[in-house]
């Protein structure tokens, strides 16, 4: 079969397939023509074409998150590469393997006023695990060996240990459209045997004894992919009288024994009550926490011990109390720590104290939310209990992810994700669209604020958005989070500088991009429309939740934490 005559571009496509990179997101250009030809002619690789590189990178992030597989990106030379940076940074801090491939001019033309040339090698160095710079044509056998080695090394780096993005820069000389039918020699594939996934038996016994002897143990789970083994082990641990397990909505583990609505539990609690419930040992898993309440709580009442379990690139000490790094797979670690036949007998009633308090807080605050006037809070209380079976929930940053933390949501939600690696609003829609391409077992429901949706409007131009994609836009005038958080809520310049209502003609946008539009501006209308909106259709849907009063919503959220 005829393909590009640039042998290193062909080598890259072959090695992608060998290392499990099955999907590549391409952004058209001229310098990356050989790479695009190589990818589209590799039968084991599926390609999507997304013109905007920033949107393309976030779509690749969504695909990788939902599929659990590495995904590659290919762009042309020049500033195209820099547009990948926000999504690559998010992937770095979420430990998601993106393979960034940038086409480049030959090195001799850099800084020589040639078009579309910048210093590409190392351009993403601060947010990738590794980077390399190679030539597209191998002249000698040593050239070919070198290219094979560094590509294998980059792919191993991305997909093993503490996973994350890598950058492969390829210098491509003209002519760019040359073709050949000659076959590459069989490529060497370098594999890697994993390091130890859990500590040895002696160490595990020691840690188990510490947990069993500690009167007040708190496990806190931040964002992570679903893990059935971890959920099962933590469910057993949550039955211990000395232990409470707290999970965020994007931790993707659920059990009635967990405190799954951390902000509902802790927000507004008195200092005296917090002091009485402070843990002696905190064990954290997963990524950065959404809940500012739990972060402030643990920092204020510092525990005697804090362990973090999971693979990290550096010492993460968010609570200023870290005493032990446990470099291990969390599911395997907790399964070994809490054997199925181990029943802890303890005089501690720490678990009961937390759950008694939690039950009361949930009852009071759910009653408040269900009777609140039309607002962000009321709308979220309705949406979260009407999510469809087997849906994947995607949340934008700002208020959507925080409101979602307050409600239990439908038990049938398969997973919940948000770009919390660096917590930016850019790329939320593109990420959700990418996730919907990879998640095929049900609908992907994306909830966004109007400012975040407008920021990433280009994602809706992608022609391949599946009919199972459903987007809910909270039309609350933009910047709702700035009306709540202490640093900006009282500023006289707040509306002008931080929360200026956005010009977002959603009806026209939906028509232009082929979405069916729904609109709800009251609790009754939202309740009535949601079943039809969530049902399968022949094209993607957008639901505009309108008439949300900006000032009332912020005030109600503060009041919620006082009841």
C-alpha positions as CSV (number, residue, x, y, z in Angstrom):
1,X,0.0,0.0,0.0
2,X,1.4,3.4,-1.0
3,X,2.3,5.7,1.9
4,X,4.7,8.5,2.8
5,X,8.4,8.0,1.8
6,X,9.6,9.5,5.1
7,X,10.6,6.3,6.9
8,X,10.7,7.7,10.5
9,X,7.1,8.9,10.1
10,X,6.1,5.4,9.0
11,X,8.2,4.0,11.9
12,X,6.3,6.2,14.3
13,X,2.9,4.9,13.1
14,X,4.0,1.3,13.4
15,X,5.4,1.8,16.9
16,X,2.2,3.6,18.0
17,X,0.2,0.4,17.1
18,X,2.8,-1.8,18.9
19,X,2.6,0.3,22.1
20,X,-1.2,0.4,22.2
21,X,-1.7,3.9,20.7
22,X,-4.9,3.1,18.7
23,X,-6.2,6.7,18.2
24,X,-4.5,9.8,16.7
25,X,-6.0,13.3,16.6
26,X,-4.7,15.1,13.5
27,X,-4.7,18.9,12.9
28,X,-4.0,19.7,9.2
29,X,-1.0,21.7,8.1
30,X,1.7,21.4,5.4
31,X,4.8,20.4,7.3
32,X,3.0,17.5,9.0
33,X,1.7,16.0,5.7
34,X,4.1,13.0,5.9
35,X,2.9,12.3,9.4
36,X,-0.7,12.5,8.5
37,X,-0.2,10.2,5.5
38,X,1.7,7.7,7.7
39,X,-1.1,7.7,10.4
40,X,-4.0,7.3,8.0
41,X,-2.3,4.4,6.2
42,X,-1.5,2.5,9.3
43,X,-4.4,0.0,9.6
44,X,-4.1,-0.4,13.4
45,X,-4.5,3.3,14.0
46,X,-7.8,5.3,14.0
47,X,-7.6,9.0,13.1
48,X,-9.8,12.0,13.8
49,X,-9.2,15.4,12.1
50,X,-9.7,18.5,14.3
51,X,-8.6,21.8,12.8
52,X,-8.0,23.8,16.0
53,X,-5.0,22.5,17.8
54,X,-6.2,23.6,21.3
55,X,-9.5,21.9,20.8
56,X,-7.8,18.9,19.3
57,X,-5.5,18.4,22.3
58,X,-8.4,18.6,24.7
59,X,-10.4,16.1,22.6
60,X,-7.5,13.7,22.7
61,X,-7.4,14.2,26.5
62,X,-11.1,13.3,26.7
63,X,-10.6,10.2,24.5
64,X,-7.6,9.1,26.7
65,X,-9.5,9.7,29.9
66,X,-12.6,7.8,28.8
67,X,-10.8,4.9,27.1
68,X,-7.9,4.5,29.6
69,X,-5.6,4.2,26.5
70,X,-2.8,6.5,25.3
71,X,-3.8,8.9,22.5
72,X,-1.5,10.7,20.1
73,X,-1.7,14.3,18.6
74,X,-0.1,15.4,15.4
75,X,0.4,19.1,14.4
76,X,2.3,21.1,11.9
77,X,5.2,23.4,12.7
78,X,5.2,26.8,14.4
79,X,2.7,28.1,17.0
80,X,0.5,25.1,16.3
81,X,2.5,23.2,18.9
82,X,2.0,25.9,21.6
83,X,-1.7,25.6,21.3
84,X,-1.4,22.1,22.7
85,X,0.1,23.4,26.0
86,X,-3.1,23.8,28.1
87,X,-4.3,20.3,27.4
88,X,-0.8,18.8,27.8
89,X,-0.5,20.6,31.2
90,X,-3.8,19.1,32.2
91,X,-2.7,15.6,31.1
92,X,0.6,16.0,33.0
93,X,-1.2,16.7,36.3
94,X,-3.8,14.0,35.7
95,X,-1.2,11.5,34.7
96,X,-2.8,10.9,31.3
97,X,-0.6,9.5,28.5
98,X,-0.8,11.9,25.5
99,X,1.8,11.5,22.8
100,X,2.5,14.9,21.3
101,X,4.0,14.8,17.8
102,X,5.0,18.1,16.2
103,X,6.3,18.4,12.7
104,X,9.3,20.8,12.4
105,X,11.4,22.5,9.8
106,X,15.0,21.2,9.5
107,X,17.2,22.6,12.3
108,X,19.2,24.7,9.9
109,X,16.2,26.9,9.2
110,X,15.3,27.7,12.8
111,X,15.8,31.5,13.6
112,X,16.4,32.2,9.9
113,X,13.2,34.1,9.2
114,X,11.7,31.1,7.5
115,X,7.9,30.8,7.8
116,X,6.3,28.9,10.6
117,X,9.5,28.3,12.5
118,X,10.0,28.6,16.3
119,X,12.3,26.7,18.7
120,X,10.1,23.6,19.0
121,X,12.4,21.2,20.8
122,X,11.6,21.5,24.6
123,X,8.7,23.9,24.0
124,X,6.6,21.8,26.4
125,X,9.4,20.7,28.7
126,X,7.7,21.9,31.9
127,X,4.6,19.8,31.3
128,X,5.8,16.6,29.7
129,X,7.7,13.6,31.1
130,X,10.1,13.5,28.3
131,X,10.9,15.1,24.9
132,X,13.0,14.1,21.9
133,X,14.0,15.7,18.6
134,X,14.6,13.5,15.6
135,X,14.8,13.7,11.8
136,X,12.2,12.2,9.5
137,X,14.7,10.5,7.2
138,X,17.2,8.0,8.4
139,X,20.3,7.8,6.1
140,X,22.3,5.2,7.9
141,X,21.5,2.1,10.0
142,X,22.6,4.0,13.1
143,X,20.1,6.8,12.3
144,X,17.3,4.2,12.1
145,X,18.4,2.6,15.3
146,X,18.5,5.9,17.0
147,X,15.0,6.9,15.9
148,X,13.6,3.5,16.9
149,X,15.2,3.8,20.3
150,X,14.0,7.3,21.2
151,X,10.5,6.6,20.0
152,X,10.3,3.4,22.0
153,X,11.6,5.3,25.0
154,X,9.1,8.1,24.7
155,X,6.2,5.7,24.4
156,X,7.4,3.7,27.4
157,X,7.7,6.9,29.4
158,X,4.2,7.9,28.6
159,X,2.5,4.6,29.4
160,X,4.4,3.2,32.4
161,X,5.0,4.2,36.0
162,X,3.6,7.7,36.8
163,X,2.0,8.1,33.4
164,X,1.8,11.4,31.5
165,X,2.4,13.2,28.2
166,X,5.6,13.1,26.1
167,X,6.7,15.3,23.1
168,X,8.2,13.9,19.9
169,X,9.5,16.7,17.6
170,X,10.3,15.5,14.0
171,X,12.3,17.6,11.6
172,X,10.9,17.1,8.1
173,X,12.6,18.3,5.0
174,X,11.0,18.9,1.6
175,X,9.6,17.4,-0.5
176,X,6.6,16.7,1.8
177,X,4.3,14.7,-0.4
178,X,6.6,11.9,-1.6
179,X,5.1,8.4,-1.7
180,X,6.5,4.9,-1.7
181,X,5.2,1.3,-1.6
182,X,8.4,-0.1,-0.1
183,X,8.0,-1.8,3.2
184,X,9.8,-0.8,6.4
185,X,12.0,-3.5,8.0
186,X,10.4,-5.2,10.9
187,X,10.6,-2.7,13.8
188,X,12.0,-3.5,17.2
189,X,9.5,-3.0,20.0
190,X,10.9,-2.4,23.4
191,X,8.6,-3.4,26.3
192,X,9.0,-2.7,30.0
193,X,8.3,-4.9,32.9
194,X,6.6,-3.0,35.7
195,X,8.0,-2.1,39.0
196,X,6.6,-3.5,42.3
197,X,3.0,-2.4,42.5
198,X,2.7,-2.8,46.3
199,X,5.1,-2.8,49.3
200,X,6.3,-6.2,50.5
201,X,4.5,-8.3,53.1
202,X,6.4,-7.1,56.1
203,X,5.8,-3.4,55.2
204,X,2.1,-4.1,54.6
205,X,1.8,-5.8,58.0
206,X,3.4,-2.8,59.7
207,X,1.1,-0.3,57.9
208,X,-2.0,-2.4,58.7
209,X,-1.1,-2.5,62.4
210,X,-0.7,1.3,62.4
211,X,-4.1,1.8,60.8
212,X,-5.7,-0.7,63.2
213,X,-4.2,1.0,66.3
214,X,-5.1,4.6,65.3
215,X,-8.4,5.8,66.9
216,X,-9.3,8.3,64.1
217,X,-8.4,7.4,60.5
218,X,-9.7,9.4,57.5
219,X,-9.3,8.3,53.9
220,X,-9.8,11.1,51.3
221,X,-10.2,10.2,47.6
222,X,-9.6,12.8,44.9
223,X,-10.0,12.5,41.1
224,X,-9.3,9.1,39.6
225,X,-10.5,6.7,37.0
226,X,-13.0,4.0,38.2
227,X,-11.3,1.2,40.0
228,X,-13.5,-1.7,41.2
229,X,-10.8,-3.3,43.3
230,X,-10.2,0.0,45.1
231,X,-13.9,0.5,45.7
232,X,-14.3,-2.9,47.1
233,X,-11.3,-2.6,49.5
234,X,-12.4,0.9,50.7
235,X,-15.9,-0.4,51.3
236,X,-14.5,-3.0,53.7
237,X,-12.3,-0.3,55.3
238,X,-15.3,2.0,55.7
239,X,-17.0,-0.6,58.0
240,X,-14.2,-0.2,60.5
241,X,-15.3,1.8,63.6
242,X,-12.1,3.9,63.6
243,X,-12.2,4.9,59.9
244,X,-14.2,7.3,57.7
245,X,-13.9,7.3,53.9
246,X,-14.6,10.5,52.1
247,X,-14.9,10.6,48.3
248,X,-15.3,13.4,45.8
249,X,-17.7,12.9,42.9
250,X,-14.8,12.7,40.4
251,X,-13.0,10.0,42.6
252,X,-15.4,7.5,40.8
253,X,-15.9,5.2,43.7
254,X,-19.3,5.0,45.4
255,X,-20.7,3.2,48.4
256,X,-23.3,3.9,51.0
257,X,-20.6,3.5,53.6
258,X,-18.7,6.5,52.2
259,X,-19.2,10.2,52.8
260,X,-19.6,11.0,49.1
261,X,-20.7,14.6,49.5
262,X,-17.7,16.2,51.3
263,X,-18.8,19.8,51.0
264,X,-22.3,19.0,52.2
265,X,-20.8,17.3,55.2
266,X,-18.1,19.8,56.2
267,X,-19.2,23.2,54.8
268,X,-20.4,25.5,57.5
269,X,-19.4,23.2,60.4
270,X,-18.4,25.0,63.6
271,X,-14.8,25.2,64.6
272,X,-15.5,23.3,67.8
273,X,-17.2,20.5,65.9
274,X,-14.4,20.3,63.3
275,X,-11.8,20.1,66.1
276,X,-13.7,17.1,67.7
277,X,-13.8,15.3,64.4
278,X,-10.2,15.9,63.3
279,X,-8.4,12.8,62.3
280,X,-5.1,11.4,63.7
281,X,-4.1,9.8,60.4
282,X,-5.1,10.9,56.9
283,X,-4.6,8.7,53.9
284,X,-5.1,10.3,50.5
285,X,-5.5,8.8,47.1
286,X,-6.1,10.3,43.6
287,X,-5.4,13.8,42.4
288,X,-6.1,17.3,43.5
289,X,-9.1,17.9,45.6
290,X,-12.0,20.1,44.6
291,X,-13.3,20.7,48.1
292,X,-11.7,23.8,49.7
293,X,-13.5,22.9,52.9
294,X,-11.7,19.6,53.4
295,X,-8.3,21.2,52.5
296,X,-8.9,24.0,55.0
297,X,-10.0,21.5,57.7
298,X,-7.0,19.3,57.5
299,X,-4.5,22.2,57.2
300,X,-6.1,23.8,60.3
301,X,-6.2,20.6,62.5
302,X,-3.0,19.0,61.3
303,X,-3.0,15.2,61.8
304,X,-0.1,13.3,63.4
305,X,0.3,11.4,60.1
306,X,-0.6,11.8,56.5
307,X,0.1,9.1,53.9
308,X,-0.4,9.5,50.2
309,X,-0.9,6.3,48.2
310,X,-0.2,6.3,44.4
311,X,2.5,7.0,41.9
312,X,3.7,10.6,42.0
313,X,6.6,12.4,40.3
314,X,7.4,14.4,43.4
315,X,6.4,14.8,47.1
316,X,2.9,16.2,47.2
317,X,2.2,17.8,50.5
318,X,-1.1,19.6,50.0
319,X,-2.1,19.5,53.7
320,X,1.4,20.4,55.0
321,X,1.4,17.2,57.1
322,X,2.8,14.5,54.8
323,X,4.7,11.8,56.7
324,X,4.8,8.9,54.2
325,X,4.8,8.5,50.4
326,X,3.5,5.1,49.4
327,X,4.4,4.5,45.8
328,X,1.9,1.8,44.9
329,X,-1.2,1.1,42.9
330,X,-4.1,2.3,45.3
331,X,-6.4,-0.6,44.4
332,X,-3.8,-3.3,45.1
333,X,-2.5,-1.5,48.2
334,X,-5.9,-1.2,49.9
335,X,-6.9,-4.7,48.9
336,X,-3.7,-6.0,50.7
337,X,-4.1,-3.5,53.6
338,X,-7.7,-4.6,54.3
339,X,-8.1,-8.3,53.7
340,X,-11.6,-9.6,53.2
341,X,-11.5,-11.7,56.3
342,X,-10.1,-8.9,58.6
343,X,-12.7,-7.5,61.0
344,X,-11.4,-4.7,63.2
345,X,-12.6,-4.5,66.8
346,X,-12.0,-1.1,68.2
347,X,-13.3,1.1,71.0
348,X,-13.3,4.0,68.6
349,X,-16.6,5.5,67.4
350,X,-15.1,7.8,64.9
351,X,-17.0,6.3,62.0
352,X,-20.4,6.6,63.8
353,X,-19.7,10.2,64.8
354,X,-19.1,11.3,61.2
355,X,-22.0,9.4,59.8
356,X,-24.4,10.7,62.4
357,X,-23.4,14.2,61.5
358,X,-23.4,13.5,57.8
359,X,-26.9,12.1,57.8
360,X,-28.2,15.2,59.6
361,X,-26.4,17.6,57.2
362,X,-27.7,15.7,54.1
363,X,-31.3,15.8,55.3
364,X,-31.2,19.5,56.2
365,X,-29.4,20.6,53.0
366,X,-31.4,18.4,50.6
367,X,-34.6,19.9,52.0
368,X,-33.2,23.3,51.5
369,X,-32.1,22.7,47.9
370,X,-35.4,21.1,46.9
371,X,-37.4,24.1,48.1
372,X,-35.0,26.8,47.0
373,X,-36.2,29.4,44.5
374,X,-35.1,29.0,40.8
375,X,-31.3,29.2,40.9
376,X,-28.1,27.3,40.1
377,X,-28.6,25.3,43.3
378,X,-32.2,24.3,42.5
379,X,-31.4,23.4,38.9
380,X,-28.4,21.2,39.9
381,X,-30.6,19.4,42.5
382,X,-33.0,18.5,39.7
383,X,-30.4,17.6,37.0
384,X,-28.2,15.4,39.3
385,X,-31.1,13.1,40.2
386,X,-32.3,12.8,36.6
387,X,-29.1,11.6,35.0
388,X,-29.8,8.6,32.7
389,X,-28.7,5.0,33.1
390,X,-25.1,4.2,32.3
391,X,-24.2,7.8,31.5
392,X,-20.7,9.3,31.7
393,X,-20.8,12.7,33.4
394,X,-18.4,15.5,32.3
395,X,-18.2,18.7,34.3
396,X,-16.6,22.0,33.4
397,X,-14.6,23.9,36.0
398,X,-16.0,26.8,38.0
399,X,-19.4,26.3,39.6
400,X,-20.5,23.0,37.8
401,X,-18.0,20.8,39.4
402,X,-18.6,22.4,42.8
403,X,-22.4,22.1,42.6
404,X,-22.1,18.5,41.5
405,X,-20.1,17.8,44.7
406,X,-23.2,18.7,46.7
407,X,-25.6,16.1,45.3
408,X,-25.6,12.4,45.3
409,X,-26.5,12.1,41.6
410,X,-28.0,9.0,39.9
411,X,-26.5,5.7,41.1
412,X,-26.3,4.6,37.5
413,X,-23.6,7.1,36.5
414,X,-20.7,5.1,35.1
415,X,-18.1,7.7,35.8
416,X,-17.6,11.5,36.5
417,X,-14.8,13.5,35.1
418,X,-13.5,17.1,35.2
419,X,-10.3,18.8,34.1
420,X,-9.0,19.2,37.7
421,X,-5.3,18.7,36.9
422,X,-4.8,22.4,36.6
423,X,-8.6,23.4,36.9
424,X,-8.8,25.7,33.9
425,X,-12.1,26.4,32.1
426,X,-10.4,26.2,28.7
427,X,-11.1,23.0,26.8
428,X,-13.9,21.6,28.9
429,X,-16.2,21.2,25.9
430,X,-13.5,19.7,23.7
431,X,-12.6,17.2,26.5
432,X,-16.2,16.2,26.9
433,X,-16.6,15.7,23.1
434,X,-13.5,13.6,23.1
435,X,-14.8,11.5,26.0
436,X,-18.0,10.9,24.1
437,X,-16.0,9.5,21.1
438,X,-14.5,6.9,23.4
439,X,-17.4,6.1,25.7
440,X,-19.9,4.1,23.7
441,X,-21.9,2.3,26.4
442,X,-24.3,5.2,27.1
443,X,-24.7,8.9,26.8
444,X,-22.0,11.4,27.7
445,X,-23.7,14.3,29.7
446,X,-21.7,17.5,29.9
447,X,-22.6,20.3,32.3
448,X,-21.0,23.6,31.6
449,X,-21.3,27.2,32.7
450,X,-22.0,29.7,29.9
451,X,-18.6,31.4,30.2
452,X,-16.7,28.0,29.9
453,X,-18.9,27.0,27.0
454,X,-18.3,30.2,25.1
455,X,-14.5,29.9,25.7
456,X,-14.4,26.6,23.9
457,X,-17.2,27.1,21.3
458,X,-14.9,25.7,18.5
459,X,-15.4,22.2,19.9
460,X,-19.0,22.2,18.6
461,X,-17.7,22.6,15.0
462,X,-16.3,19.0,15.1
463,X,-18.3,17.0,12.5
464,X,-17.9,13.7,14.4
465,X,-19.8,14.6,17.6
466,X,-22.0,11.5,18.3
467,X,-25.7,11.7,18.9
468,X,-25.2,10.3,22.4
469,X,-23.5,13.6,23.4
470,X,-25.7,15.8,25.6
471,X,-24.6,19.3,26.7
472,X,-26.3,21.3,29.5
473,X,-25.4,25.0,29.7
474,X,-26.1,26.9,32.9
475,X,-26.9,30.3,31.6
476,X,-26.1,32.2,34.7
477,X,-24.4,35.3,33.3
478,X,-20.9,33.9,33.4
479,X,-18.3,33.8,36.2
480,X,-20.7,32.5,38.9
481,X,-17.8,31.2,41.0
482,X,-16.5,34.7,41.4
483,X,-19.8,35.7,43.1
484,X,-19.2,33.0,45.7
485,X,-15.5,32.8,46.6
486,X,-14.2,35.1,49.3
487,X,-11.4,36.7,47.2
488,X,-13.8,38.2,44.7
489,X,-17.4,38.1,46.0
490,X,-17.2,41.4,47.8
491,X,-15.2,43.4,45.2
492,X,-17.0,46.4,43.8
493,X,-15.4,45.6,40.4
494,X,-16.6,42.0,40.5
495,X,-19.2,42.2,37.8
496,X,-17.2,44.4,35.5
497,X,-13.9,42.5,35.7
498,X,-14.7,38.9,36.8
499,X,-18.4,38.0,36.2
500,X,-19.5,40.2,33.3
501,X,-22.5,38.6,31.6
502,X,-21.5,36.9,28.4
503,X,-23.0,37.4,25.0
504,X,-23.8,33.8,24.2
505,X,-26.5,33.3,21.5
506,X,-27.0,29.6,22.3
507,X,-30.1,29.2,20.1
508,X,-28.2,30.4,17.0
509,X,-25.1,28.3,17.9
510,X,-27.2,25.2,18.2
511,X,-28.8,25.7,14.9
512,X,-25.5,26.5,13.2
513,X,-23.8,23.3,14.4
514,X,-26.8,20.9,14.0
515,X,-27.8,20.4,17.7
516,X,-31.3,20.1,18.9
517,X,-31.9,22.8,21.5
518,X,-34.0,22.5,24.6
519,X,-34.7,25.4,27.0
520,X,-35.9,25.4,30.6
521,X,-36.4,28.5,32.8
522,X,-38.2,27.1,35.8
523,X,-38.0,24.0,38.1
524,X,-41.2,22.6,36.6
525,X,-40.0,23.1,33.0
526,X,-36.7,21.5,33.8
527,X,-38.3,18.5,35.4
528,X,-40.6,18.1,32.4
529,X,-37.9,18.4,29.8
530,X,-35.1,16.3,31.2
531,X,-36.6,12.8,30.4
532,X,-36.9,13.8,26.7
533,X,-33.5,15.5,26.7
534,X,-31.7,12.5,28.3
535,X,-33.4,10.0,25.9
536,X,-31.6,8.7,22.8
537,X,-31.9,10.8,19.7
538,X,-30.7,11.1,16.2
539,X,-28.3,14.1,16.8
540,X,-26.5,15.7,19.8
541,X,-28.6,17.8,22.2
542,X,-28.1,21.1,24.0
543,X,-30.2,22.1,27.0
544,X,-30.1,25.8,28.0
545,X,-31.0,26.3,31.7
546,X,-32.0,29.9,31.6
547,X,-33.3,32.7,33.8
548,X,-30.8,31.8,36.6
549,X,-30.5,34.9,38.8
550,X,-26.8,35.8,39.3
551,X,-27.0,37.4,42.7
552,X,-29.6,35.0,44.2
553,X,-27.6,31.9,43.1
554,X,-24.5,33.1,44.9
555,X,-26.5,34.0,48.0
556,X,-28.3,30.7,48.1
557,X,-25.1,28.7,47.9
558,X,-23.8,30.6,51.0
559,X,-27.1,30.0,52.7
560,X,-27.0,26.3,51.9
561,X,-23.9,25.9,54.0
562,X,-25.5,27.7,57.0
563,X,-28.5,25.4,57.4
